[in-house]
Amino acid sequence: MANQSVFDRLIKVYKDYYGDSVQIPTSESKLYELPDILDSLDEVELLMQIEDEFQVELYDNKVEDMTTVGELVSYIESLLK
């Protein structure tokens, strides 16, 4: 999985969480438009799964300021360096 991009891995986590029936986001997709993202429990669970996938700690104050999936990808990439 080392050669898989951060975006591809993030999409895999997203699909595993929401299932295959939801529309797959692009890097330009708005985080607030994703299904159930406004439900705080769903948001926490999804972020925990992302942390597990990448073995990083996502800080709520950083994630809350992001508006697109691409910004989340860039943030994760910065944590992996």
Secondary structure, 3 states (H helix, E strand, C coil): CCCCCHHHHHHHHHHHHHCCCCCCCCCCCEHHHCCCCCCHHHHHHHHHHHHHHHCCCCCHHHHHCCCEHHHHHHHHHHHHC
